Amino acid sequence: KAPECFEIEQELIKRCNIPVFHDDQHGTAIVTAAGMLNALEIQGKKIDDAIFVCLGAGAAAIACMTMIVKCGALRENVYMLDRQGVIHTRREDLNEYKALFANNTDKRTLQDVIKDADVFLGLSGADLLAADDIALMAPNPVIFACSNPDPEIKPELAHNIRKDLIMGTGRSDYPNQVNNVLCFPFIFRGALDVRASVINDEMKLAAVYAIANLAKEPVPAEVLAAYPNVSSLSFGAQYVLPKPMDPRLLPLVARAVSQAAIDSGVAKITTLPTEYKV
């Protein structure tokens, strides 16, 4: 849990000469950022213009928003909420990690910040986002309600209120599952193949873009065969992330991570493997 997980990870990185990776932070962040980039593109929104509301301020939430900022979002456009409400600059109860997302604002509640927001990211609890809340969002919103097993708002309810939204959850029985397995353990494979000493931001971002780009490629029949209730998949509102059973994830993500490790100078082997096998 946060904030201990951040402190433990940093201390392990200092002490160990092998890669350290906290999946609940960075795995979640990588996949969330990949899906978010694609969803914003489909909705015709630029990430540096988008207003983000993040409900939750734990390890996954802070890591996700940190990664999304690295992908181009502006911190001043991010409103993060914990159990006490909006995280703002006049609060005196913030640890150093929450303080990074303290917004200089007079807004205090979810209803205050959700008005005209482009994105809602939920990493909190079940049914905390109401139908009336999403009605206030900007046109063509993106909602990733990732609380499991019950999301912050049920997709059926959200789609009933907003016909123009793109919706993702953490569940496999809805479209756009935000699932850590899209990058883990492939990011480890990429790091180990070139004997990387760390898993750095360059490697994480390479994984983000590899996953995002794969969703834009034609989906092979073998992937569709793994999902008997799905007849077709193509890049769009119902398909912003690859399916976990897509065998292309391993070579594409691992190769991108390996190359980023080489390019950023943390690899002991500076040539890519000729092929990647399970």
N, C-alpha and C positions, 0 to 999 in steps of 0.2 A: 504494500500500500504506500501511497504518497504521504509525506515526503521521504520516508525512509528508503524507498526503492531507488530514488535518484541518488541519494548519498551512498548507498551500498554499491550501486553500479559504478559510480565514479571511483570509489575506493578500489573496487576490483580491477578496473581498467588500469589504475596506477600500479597495482601489485602484481598483475599477471602479464605474462608475455604471450598470451593467446587471446583471440577475439572474445569479447564479452558482449552479450546481446540479450536484453530483457524483452521478450516477445510481447508481453502485455503492453509495454510502451511502444517499441519501435515496429513490431510486426503489425500491430493495430494501426499505427500511424502511417506506415507505408501503403497499406491496402486502402485505408480511408482516403489518403491523399490522391492515390491513383483514381479511385472512383469519383472523387470530388472534381478533379481536373476534367474528366470526361463528362460528368453531369453538367458542369458549368458550360463547357463547350457546346453541348447539345442545346442547352437553354439560351445560348447566345449571350452569355455573360463573361466578362473579363475578371479574372481572379483578383486583380489589383483594384477593381472597382467594387467588388462584392462586399456586402455587409454580412458578417458571420455572427450567429448566436450559438454558443456552445453551452449546453446544460450539463453540468458536471465539471469538476475541477480536480479529479484524481489523476493517477498515473497515466491512464490511457488518454484522457481528455487533454492534459497538458502536452503530452507527446504528440498527439494528433494535430493540435493547433500549432505547435512548434514546427512540425513538418509542413503544414499547409502554408505557414508564413515563409518557410524556406522555398516553397513553390511559387511564391509571389504575392500572397495575401498581405495586406497592411495591418500592423498591430492595432492601429487606431480604428480599424474597421471591425475589430473583434470584441464581442461582448461575451464574457465568460461568467457563468453563475455557479455558485456553490449553495449549500443549504441556507446561507444567510442572504442570498440574493446576488445582485450584480457585484462583481469584483471591480471596485473602483479605487481611485487614488487616495481617497480620504479615509479608507478603512485602515485600522491599526492592528487587525488580527490576521494579517496575511503572512504566510511563509515566503521565502525568497522565490519560490517557483510560481506560486499564484501571483506574486507581485509583478512578475514579468507580463502578466495579462491584465493588470489593473488599468482600466480605462478612465480617462479624465472626463467624467460624465455625471450629469445629475439624474440619470436613469437608474432605477433601483430594482425593478421587478422584471420578470419574464415578459409580462404584457407591455412594459415600457420599451424593451429592446426588440421585441419580435415585430413591432410595427415597421413595415417597409424593409424588413430583412430579406436578403436573398437566399441565405442558407441557414438551416437549423441542423446542428449536430448534437445528438443526444448520446451521452455516455453516463447515464444516471440511473433511472428506475422506471418501472412500468407506469404508463398512463399519466405521465406528468405534463404532457403537451395536449392541450384541449383543442377541440375543433374550432372554437372561437379564436384561439391563438393563431392558428395557421391561416385563418381567414384574413388576418391583418398583414400577412407577408406580402412582399413585392410580387409583381407578376412573374410567372415562370420560376417558382421557387424550387430549391433542392432541399429535401429532408432526408437525413440519414439518422434513423432512430435505432440505435444499436444496443440498447439494453436487452439482455437475454435472460430468460426466454421470452419475456413480454416486452415489446418495444414501448417507447415513450408515447407513441400513438399508433393504433392499429392501422395497417395500410388500407383496409377497406374503408375505414372512417375518413382517413386523410384524402383518399381519391374521391370520395363522395363529396367532400367539401371543396377540393381544388382539382379541377380537371387538367390544370396546366402544370402540375408538379412532377418532379422526378423523385421517386421514393426508394430508399434502400434500408435494409434492416440487417440484423445479425443472423437471421434465420434462413434455413435452406428451403423452406416451403414457400418463399416469396421471391420474386425477381430481385436482382441486385443485392445478393448476399455479400455483406462486408465480412470477409472471412480471412483471418490471419494465415491460413494454410496456403493462400495464394503466393506468399513470399517465404514462408517458413516450412521446410528447411532449405529451400533453394538458395537463399542468401548465404547460408552456411556452406553449401556446396561451392558457390562462387568464391567465397573467402578461402576455403581450404585448398581448392585447386591451385591457387597461386600463392599459398602459404602467407596470407595477409596477417599482419601483426595485430590489427584492430579492424573493427567494422565502423568506418567513419561516415560522415555525412554524405560524401561523394558516392559511396557505395549504396547508401540508403536511397538517395535520390535516383541513382541508376535503376534500382529496383522499382521505384515508383513509376518511372517513365516506361520501363519494359512492360510492366503489368498494364498500364494505361494503353499503350500502343497495341498490345495483343488483342484487346477488346475491339479494336477497329479492323482486325483481320477476319477474313471469311472463316466460319466455324466448320471444322471437318466433321464428317459423318460419324466418326468414332466418338466424338464428344456428344453429339446429339443422341447416339445410341445409349449413352450412360444415363440419359434423362428421358424415360419413356413417355412422360407427359408433355414433353417439349418437341414440337415438330420443326421449328426453325429458330435460329438466333442470329441477330444482326445488330450492329452498333446502333444504339438508340435508347429511348427512355426506359425500356424494359431490359436493357443489356448494356450496362456501363462498366462492368467488370467481367473478366473471364470466369468460366466455371471452374471450381476446384479440381474437377476430373480432367481438365485439359492437359494432355501430356506435353504440350509445347512450353508450359510454364517452366519446367526444369531447365531445359537448355537456354531459353531466352533470358530468364532472370539470372541464372548462374553466370552465363557469359557476360551479361551487362555488369554484374557485380565484380567479376574478375577483372574486366577491362578497367572499371573505375578504380579498383585497387592498384592496378599497374600504373594508371595515369596519375594517381594521387601519391604515388611513391611509397605505399605501405606493403607492397607485394615483394616476397623473396624470389618468386619465379616470375619472370617478366615476359613470358610467352603464353598465349592462351592454349588450353587443351584443344586438340583437333576436333574432338566431339565430346558430347556429354551423354552419358548413359545412366539409367536408373540403377 
